[in-house]
Amino acid sequence: MSRYCAGALAGGPMIEMLNAMDQFGWASLPGCLDEADSLRLRTECEKASDRGEFKRAGVGRGLNLEVRDDIRRDQVMWLQTDAASVEQVFFLARLELLRLALNQRFFLGLFEYEGHFAIYPEGAFYKAHLDRHAGTSDRIVTTILYLNPGWQPGDGGELKLWTTAGDKAGAFILIEPRMGTLVCFMAADFWHEVLPARKTRMSITGWFCQR
């Protein structure tokens, strides 16, 4: 069974994605959003950046949050789900289908979603890390939607995902950040990094959380 799924986030592709999550703990779904819908989200991201609404991303949480150029150099703008744009509402509705399906299949108790737009300027990267902060247990499943039209080999910004849970020295896969692709994996289990971008790279990264 392929770990890759094609088509919209419904029906057969949804089942294939759930099967991949069951067998491997991660999955990649090209074409989760079509070009037009993805482009509207990218345009929103660009306009917010032009308005100065993005901030440098940090590492850690709460009082321990700090900007570390040696670890990550992306910029983020958190989604406000109570004031979401039409484009965001459409995307969040897709994610809600996924949340319900994950709960039904795996009894994860996923309750809510938190996420942000992310921009990686040329040269930006994010070193290997897990998505669950030390001493916490709320983030259960990571999702990443890519917003990069016309991505070509050499543009950089690939997701390097180690494919064995808990391992960051063995087998891995490079996932191209192509427009409309959705990646999903267990947040506490899979080490991953963003390789240096050679052109501006945009995405929406988020997490399904337990209370």
C-alpha positions in Angstrom: 0.0 0.0 0.0 1.4 3.4 -1.0 2.0 6.0 1.6 1.0 8.6 -1.0 -2.6 9.5 -1.7 -4.0 11.4 -4.6 -7.1 13.5 -5.0 -9.3 15.6 -2.7 -9.6 14.9 1.0 -12.7 12.7 0.8 -13.8 9.2 -0.1 -11.1 6.8 -1.3 -8.2 9.3 -0.8 -9.2 9.8 2.8 -9.3 6.1 3.4 -5.9 5.6 1.8 -4.5 8.4 4.0 -5.9 6.8 7.1 -4.5 3.5 6.1 -1.1 5.1 5.6 -1.3 6.7 9.0 -2.3 3.3 10.5 0.6 1.5 8.9 3.4 4.1 8.9 2.3 6.9 11.2 2.6 9.5 8.4 1.0 10.2 5.0 1.3 12.6 2.1 -1.7 13.7 0.0 -1.0 15.6 -3.2 -3.9 17.6 -4.5 -5.7 18.0 -1.1 -6.6 21.5 -2.3 -6.7 22.4 -6.0 -4.6 25.1 -7.6 -7.2 27.9 -7.3 -8.0 27.3 -3.7 -4.4 26.9 -2.7 -3.5 30.1 -4.6 -6.1 32.1 -2.7 -4.6 31.0 0.6 -1.1 31.9 -0.7 -2.4 35.3 -1.8 -3.8 35.9 1.7 -0.4 34.8 3.2 1.4 37.3 0.9 -0.9 40.2 1.7 -0.6 39.6 5.5 3.2 39.5 5.1 3.1 42.8 3.2 1.1 44.3 6.1 3.8 43.3 8.6 1.6 40.7 10.4 4.3 37.9 10.5 6.8 37.5 13.3 10.0 35.6 13.6 9.3 32.1 14.8 10.8 30.9 18.0 11.6 27.6 19.7 10.2 26.6 23.1 7.0 27.7 24.7 5.6 30.3 27.0 8.4 32.0 29.0 10.9 29.7 27.4 10.2 30.9 23.9 13.2 32.4 22.1 14.3 33.2 18.6 17.3 30.9 17.6 18.8 31.6 14.2 20.8 28.5 14.4 17.7 26.3 14.7 15.0 28.0 12.6 14.6 31.1 10.4 11.0 31.1 9.3 8.3 33.7 10.0 4.8 32.8 11.2 1.3 34.3 11.6 -1.1 32.3 13.8 -4.6 31.6 12.5 -7.5 33.1 14.4 -10.2 30.5 13.9 -12.9 32.8 15.3 -12.1 35.5 12.7 -11.0 33.3 9.8 -11.3 34.5 6.2 -13.5 32.7 3.7 -10.4 30.9 2.3 -9.4 29.8 5.7 -12.9 28.6 6.6 -12.9 26.4 3.5 -9.5 24.9 4.4 -10.5 24.4 8.1 -13.6 22.6 6.9 -11.4 20.1 5.1 -9.3 19.7 8.2 -12.4 19.1 10.3 -13.2 16.1 8.0 -9.8 14.8 8.7 -10.1 15.3 12.5 -13.3 13.4 12.6 -11.9 10.6 10.5 -8.8 10.3 12.6 -10.9 10.1 15.8 -13.2 7.5 14.3 -10.4 5.3 13.1 -7.8 5.7 15.9 -9.8 7.0 19.0 -7.3 9.8 19.4 -9.7 12.2 21.2 -8.6 15.1 18.9 -10.5 18.1 20.1 -9.3 21.3 18.4 -6.8 22.6 15.8 -4.2 25.3 16.1 -2.1 26.5 13.2 -0.2 29.2 11.5 0.9 30.4 8.1 4.6 30.0 7.7 7.0 31.8 5.3 10.5 30.7 4.7 12.5 33.4 3.0 15.4 32.4 0.7 18.0 30.7 2.9 15.6 29.9 5.7 15.4 26.5 7.3 14.3 24.6 10.4 16.6 22.0 11.9 15.5 18.5 13.0 12.9 18.5 15.7 9.7 16.9 17.0 6.5 18.9 17.1 5.4 18.1 20.7 7.1 20.4 23.2 8.9 18.7 26.1 6.7 18.1 29.1 3.4 18.5 27.1 1.0 16.1 25.6 -1.5 18.3 23.7 -0.2 18.2 20.1 -1.1 14.8 18.7 -1.2 15.0 14.9 0.8 17.5 12.7 -0.6 18.7 9.4 1.2 20.8 6.7 -0.4 22.3 3.6 2.0 23.6 1.0 1.3 26.8 -0.9 4.1 26.9 -3.5 3.0 27.1 -7.2 5.4 25.9 -9.8 7.8 24.3 -7.3 10.8 22.8 -9.1 13.7 20.6 -8.0 16.4 23.0 -6.9 13.9 25.4 -5.2 14.7 23.8 -1.9 12.5 23.8 1.2 11.8 20.1 1.1 10.5 18.4 4.2 13.0 15.8 5.4 10.9 13.3 7.4 12.6 10.3 9.1 10.2 7.4 8.5 10.9 5.3 11.7 9.1 6.6 14.8 11.6 8.1 17.3 14.6 7.8 14.8 16.5 10.7 13.3 19.5 8.8 11.9 18.0 6.2 9.7 15.7 6.0 6.7 14.0 9.2 5.6 12.0 10.7 2.7 12.1 14.1 1.1 8.7 15.6 0.5 8.5 18.3 -2.1 6.5 21.4 -0.9 4.3 21.4 -4.0 1.1 23.5 -4.0 -1.9 21.8 -2.5 0.0 18.9 -0.9 -1.1 17.9 2.6 1.3 16.0 4.9 0.1 14.4 8.1 2.1 12.6 10.8 2.1 11.8 14.6 3.6 14.9 16.2 5.5 13.2 19.1 7.0 10.4 17.0 8.5 11.7 13.8 11.7 13.7 13.6 11.6 16.2 10.6 13.3 19.3 9.3 12.8 21.8 6.6 15.8 22.0 4.2 17.1 25.5 3.2 14.7 27.3 0.8 16.2 28.7 -2.3 13.1 30.7 -3.0 10.3 31.9 -0.8 8.4 28.9 0.6 4.9 29.2 2.1 2.7 26.7 4.0 0.1 26.3 6.7 1.4 24.2 9.6 -0.9 23.1 12.4 -1.7 20.5 15.0 -4.8 18.5 16.1 -4.7 18.7 19.8 -6.2 16.9 22.8 -7.4 18.9 25.8 
